[in-house]
Amino acid sequence: MNKIAFITLGCDKNLVDAEVALGKLLSGGYNFFSSPEEAEILILNTCAFIEEACQETEDWIKKLSLLKQAYPPKKLLVMGCYAQRWGKEKHSLYPAVDYWVGVNDFPFVVSILEGDFPGKFFLDSPFFLYDHRTERMLSTPPHYAYLKVAEGCNHQCSFCLIPSIRGPLRSRTMESIEKEALNLVSQGVKEIILVAQDLSSYGLDLYHRRMISSLLRRLDEILPPGIWLRLLYFSPQGLDDEFIETMGESSHVVKYLDVPLQHVEPAILRRMRRSSSIEQIRGKLETLRKNIPGVFLRTTFLVGFPGEDEKAFQHLVDFVEDFCFERMGVFIYSEPPDAPSASLYPKVEEEVKRERYQRLMKAQKRVMRDFHNSLIGEELEVIVEGAQRRRGITHCWGRTYGDAPEVDGKVKFESREGEVDKGDIVKIRVTQAHDYELKGEKI
């Protein structure tokens, strides 16, 4: 059987696609995985959300093309968002690629590799939506996994190409999500991370109203005690009273919510085709904080968008320093040539974008320092990601309930009594604070 090297890029939603493709390969008898140098089949799962992601994808295609040139019998398959967006337009630049497989065609990866379907481009299948019956091989550490509750997006943000690449919103049934959640628990998963392009829109297509609160209540009923539910990518429009009440009452949903705002200047938000009612959104976030003490709010901002002048940027900095998000990420706007925002002017110079990125991150660093210092002496739940026993003390590291995998910080702590294993959920008392890291001791 041929050896396969599988490289996946991009977000956690893309990772779920990769795990589905891996499941299809395993069920098709492909169970030998190796390094790209040794593999006979090279599969690259790609991202194309921002131009930096496209550049990373192209760098990987070049690397894998060189490996194929050194050993021509290798097959090279490029799948995912980049293939869907650019496969037909840019294939001539990468002649070593044997197959370009889009976001709806990758479930047929085995048939494509075995030549059941002739051709080089597989980009036109009907919209795909996996469910609990779909083969899937988890690639995350055993204690956490992502569960994609919907695919696609109905928003029309001017800088984003996801709807044109992934298609409109398609929600899975609550029954399917429940069955997959229980299946993940049966495999030892302690933290289930619900993801979609916008979790708050879940159900609008299938049930004709926002159903995320109903879904969370149903998961609350069926999941055993001690399982974490984490929510990522929640549009501020979905922060209604029902959701806030549901989150506050849940015994499984951790007190963490990722609400991407992108900007706070009304004129910029209108150019982005996003809600410009920033004061209304702020009011919802403050209600969330008031009703759910200890909640960690995360957001992301985009700096350097066309039309962002110094005044607009300073408004953003002031908002960050005043509201004090517990967690925050920042992206530098990069010009997607095929997005509506590409036609907007005036452009912001690259040097100015980078300088603004540094200023905003510096402001958030001060916020983080003050927030972490306020946690000294507090008790927090932590999921353990590693532990080493030395001289009678177990030295552990993990994530608090306020930290998502890959994007947020870590916590280090010591346990003097009893064994601590990866995936355990324990309580610690914070003893030291740093800008992006906490230290503590197990209670």
KELOTOR-890197 format. One record per residue (C-alpha): residue in one letter; x, y, z. Coordinates in steps of 0.02 Angstrom, whole numbers, padded with zeros to 5 digits, always signed. Layout:
N
AXYZ ...
***
This chain:
443
M+00000+00000+00000 N+00065+00173-00044 K+00129+00284+00096 I+00036+00449+00117 A+00096+00617+00184 F-00048+00729+00237 I-00016+00913+00275 T-00158+01026+00330 L-00154+01216+00342 G-00274+01347+00407 C-00412+01350+00537 D-00492+01219+00647 K-00640+01207+00528 N-00516+01159+00393 L-00442+01032+00514 V-00610+00945+00527 D-00610+00927+00337 A-00436+00853+00346 E-00495+00728+00477 V-00640+00677+00366 A-00520+00652+00220 L-00407+00548+00333 G-00557+00444+00386 K-00602+00413+00204 L-00422+00360+00168 L-00419+00239+00315 S-00585+00161+00269 G-00518+00144+00091 G-00369+00044+00151 Y-00239+00183+00153 N-00162+00162+00325 F+00022+00199+00298 F+00066+00378+00341 S+00241+00448+00332 S+00346+00604+00302 P+00332+00696+00136 E+00507+00637+00090 E+00460+00454+00106 A+00280+00462+00047 E+00218+00409-00124 I+00059+00511-00110 L+00068+00694-00053 I-00094+00776+00004 L-00100+00961+00049 N-00258+01030+00130 T-00254+01217+00100 C-00318+01384+00164 A-00358+01541+00064 F-00445+01651+00192 I-00315+01791+00184 E-00173+01825+00064 E-00042+01767+00191 A-00131+01599+00195 C-00124+01592+00005 Q+00062+01628+00012 E+00090+01489+00139 T-00008+01370+00029 E+00095+01416-00124 D+00257+01392-00028 W+00201+01217+00021 I+00150+01175-00158 K+00324+01226-00215 K+00407+01120-00080 L+00303+00967-00122 S+00328+00995-00309 L+00517+00986-00282 L+00497+00820-00192 K+00395+00755-00338 Q+00525+00814-00462 A+00654+00712-00367 Y+00539+00560-00377 P+00415+00579-00522 P+00304+00429-00476 K+00241+00526-00324 K+00063+00593-00336 L+00024+00768-00275 L-00155+00813-00227 V-00201+00990-00172 M-00370+01006-00086 G-00470+01134+00011 C-00502+01320-00001 Y-00353+01368-00108 A-00393+01231-00233 Q-00574+01288-00240 R-00527+01472-00259 W-00374+01464-00372 G-00357+01287-00443 K-00416+01321-00620 E-00336+01494-00629 K-00164+01451-00563 H-00139+01267-00607 S-00018+01310-00747 L+00101+01384-00617 Y+00110+01217-00529 P+00121+01079-00661 A+00176+00951-00531 V+00002+00950-00452 D-00094+00798-00512 Y-00262+00839-00435 W-00351+00997-00380 V-00490+00948-00261 G-00616+01074-00194 V-00708+01095-00029 N-00853+00986-00084 D-00756+00852-00178 F-00627+00796-00049 P-00741+00656+00019 F-00704+00566-00145 V-00516+00570-00113 V-00496+00381-00124 S-00587+00367-00291 I-00487+00514-00359 L-00321+00436-00310 E-00370+00268-00381 G-00420+00343-00548 D-00605+00305-00539 F-00641+00482-00597 P-00537+00545-00742 G-00470+00721-00744 K-00364+00845-00648 F-00497+00961-00574 F-00628+00908-00447 L-00710+01072-00399 D-00893+01062-00449 S-00982+00938-00336 P-01140+00989-00243 F-01117+01065-00070 F-01049+00939+00055 L-01099+00930+00239 Y-01028+00792+00347 D-01128+00710+00486 H-01106+00586+00628 R-01098+00440+00505 T-00955+00513+00404 E-00786+00429+00424 R-00667+00539+00524 M-00497+00513+00604 L-00458+00634+00745 S-00288+00718+00733 T-00297+00827+00889 P-00231+00769+01059 P-00349+00638+01132 H-00428+00754+01261 Y-00506+00881+01142 A-00588+00885+00971 Y-00679+01004+00856 L-00860+00976+00807 K-00919+01074+00656 V-01104+01112+00675 A-01127+01203+00510 E-01039+01241+00348 G-01037+01398+00242 C-01094+01574+00285 N-01233+01694+00238 H-01141+01853+00290 Q-01072+01961+00151 C-00922+02046+00233 S-00830+02144+00099 F-00658+02074+00145 C-00710+01891+00159 L-00722+01759+00022 I-00789+01617+00129 P-00967+01624+00056 S-00897+01617-00122 I-00781+01473-00077 R-00884+01374+00049 G-01059+01422-00004 P-01210+01474+00100 L-01250+01420+00277 R-01292+01235+00295 S-01334+01180+00472 R-01325+01001+00531 T-01473+00927+00624 M-01466+00934+00813 E-01486+00745+00817 S-01330+00721+00711 I-01229+00841+00819 E-01286+00754+00978 K-01234+00584+00911 E-01063+00647+00859 A-01037+00731+01028 L-01075+00568+01119 N-00960+00475+00998 L-00819+00596+01038 V-00846+00570+01225 S-00840+00381+01200 Q-00666+00406+01122 G-00604+00494+01278 V-00630+00675+01225 K-00650+00791+01375 E-00668+00957+01282 I-00784+00974+01131 I-00757+01134+01034 L-00907+01186+00931 V-00856+01278+00773 A-00937+01357+00620 Q-00908+01513+00519 D-01037+01591+00636 L-01107+01484+00776 S-01242+01611+00814 S-01321+01581+00643 Y-01339+01395+00674 G-01513+01337+00624 L-01567+01489+00522 D-01573+01385+00363 L-01636+01221+00435 Y-01753+01277+00574 H-01784+01456+00513 R-01721+01536+00673 R-01565+01543+00779 M-01553+01375+00867 I-01385+01380+00954 S-01468+01401+01124 S-01581+01251+01094 L-01433+01148+01037 L-01333+01193+01194 R-01477+01147+01308 R-01495+00978+01222 L-01308+00944+01235 D-01316+00994+01418 E-01445+00857+01447 I-01353+00714+01362 L-01170+00745+01401 P-01097+00664+01556 P-01030+00773+01697 G-00855+00845+01678 I-00860+00874+01489 W-00816+01048+01428 L-00908+01131+01283 R-00815+01278+01205 L-00892+01398+01078 L-00789+01481+00941 Y-00834+01615+00814 F-00995+01694+00875 S-01070+01842+00783 P-01120+01986+00898 Q-01293+01987+00818 G-01328+01822+00906 L-01298+01889+01081 D-01480+01891+01131 D-01556+01865+01303 E-01595+01682+01269 F-01416+01641+01227 I-01344+01736+01375 E-01463+01646+01492 T-01423+01477+01414 M-01236+01503+01427 G-01249+01561+01606 E-01354+01411+01660 S-01257+01277+01566 S-01157+01151+01666 H-01047+01109+01516 V-01018+01270+01418 V-00859+01350+01482 K-00859+01535+01521 Y-00771+01584+01360 L-00838+01661+01201 D-00750+01714+01042 V-00844+01862+00964 P-00748+01934+00814 L-00785+02121+00799 Q-00656+02166+00663 H-00667+02352+00704 V-00762+02480+00808 E-00763+02634+00696 P-00940+02644+00619 A-00879+02706+00450 I-00753+02563+00436 L-00882+02435+00491 R-01002+02497+00357 R-00864+02477+00227 M-00837+02302+00294 R-01025+02269+00274 R-01039+02231+00458 S-01154+02300+00592 S-01098+02476+00634 S-01198+02484+00797 I-01043+02463+00903 E-01122+02539+01058 Q-01265+02415+01046 I-01141+02273+01027 R-01040+02337+01174 G-01199+02339+01277 K-01229+02156+01237 L-01051+02111+01287 E-01069+02205+01450 T-01233+02114+01484 L-01140+01950+01454 R-01006+01999+01579 K-01134+02054+01707 N-01235+01894+01695 I-01089+01772+01682 P-00956+01821+01810 G-00783+01759+01765 V-00819+01749+01578 F-00670+01766+01461 L-00715+01866+01306 R-00606+01848+01152 T-00614+01951+00994 T-00515+01985+00836 F-00483+02149+00748 L-00426+02192+00572 V-00307+02340+00554 G-00263+02434+00396 F-00431+02415+00309 P-00457+02539+00164 G-00512+02706+00234 E-00442+02676+00408 D-00361+02842+00453 E-00268+02883+00613 K-00426+02943+00700 A-00519+02781+00661 F-00372+02677+00720 Q-00355+02776+00881 H-00540+02745+00913 L-00501+02559+00902 V-00353+02573+01022 D-00458+02673+01146 F-00595+02542+01138 V-00472+02400+01171 E-00395+02490+01319 D-00565+02536+01391 F-00663+02374+01367 C-00517+02260+01414 F-00549+02098+01319 E-00477+01951+01414 R-00412+01880+01250 M-00383+01962+01081 G-00308+01928+00910 V-00260+02051+00774 F-00244+02027+00586 I-00164+02145+00462 Y-00281+02175+00316 S-00215+02098+00157 E-00295+02138-00010 P-00393+01993-00084 P-00398+02039-00269 D-00567+01954-00294 A-00655+02024-00140 P-00767+02180-00141 S-00649+02270-00023 A-00516+02271-00159 S-00610+02412-00244 L-00611+02522-00089 Y-00499+02674-00067 P-00394+02751+00005 K-00275+02608+00039 V-00169+02603+00196 E+00018+02586+00167 E+00096+02421+00219 E+00217+02505+00337 V+00073+02595+00422 K-00024+02431+00438 R+00122+02346+00524 E+00148+02494+00639 R-00035+02494+00689 Y-00031+02308+00719 Q+00114+02331+00841 R+00026+02475+00930 L-00135+02379+00952 M-00045+02223+01014 K+00054+02331+01135 A-00109+02403+01203 Q-00180+02228+01225 K-00020+02171+01311 R-00049+02302+01445 V-00230+02244+01463 M-00173+02063+01479 R-00042+02107+01608 D-00168+02195+01719 F-00298+02059+01696 H-00179+01918+01736 N-00116+02009+01890 S-00298+02020+01949 L-00309+01830+01941 I-00172+01800+02070 G-00251+01704+02213 E-00403+01654+02107 E-00456+01474+02076 L-00475+01419+01895 E-00520+01258+01806 V-00380+01193+01695 I-00373+01053+01567 V-00204+00966+01577 E-00102+00953+01418 G+00057+00878+01489 A+00139+00822+01652 Q+00311+00766+01711 R+00351+00694+01883 R+00515+00754+01958 R+00576+00735+02139 G+00404+00702+02207 I+00321+00848+02117 T+00217+00837+01959 H+00253+00984+01844 C+00103+01014+01732 W+00048+01129+01593 G-00120+01157+01515 R-00255+01282+01474 T-00379+01371+01586 Y-00561+01369+01535 G-00523+01542+01465 D-00397+01480+01338 A-00436+01394+01173 P-00308+01278+01092 E-00176+01356+00980 V-00238+01537+00991 D-00230+01579+01177 G-00107+01560+01320 K-00048+01422+01436 V-00041+01393+01622 K+00095+01301+01717 F+00064+01226+01887 E+00129+01100+02013 S+00045+00956+02098 R+00123+00885+02255 E-00009+00753+02288 G-00074+00619+02170 E-00048+00585+01987 V-00106+00707+01854 D-00136+00644+01677 K-00159+00729+01510 G-00342+00772+01486 D-00382+00786+01672 I-00484+00938+01721 V-00419+01007+01886 K-00430+01163+01991 I-00278+01272+02020 R-00243+01428+02120 V-00150+01561+02021 T+00015+01611+02105 Q+00106+01708+01969 A+00052+01808+01818 H+00140+01856+01657 D+00079+01941+01500 Y+00029+01781+01410 E+00054+01646+01541 L-00005+01601+01714 K+00075+01495+01848 G-00008+01410+01994 E-00028+01258+02105 K-00157+01120+02104 I-00287+01134+02240 
***
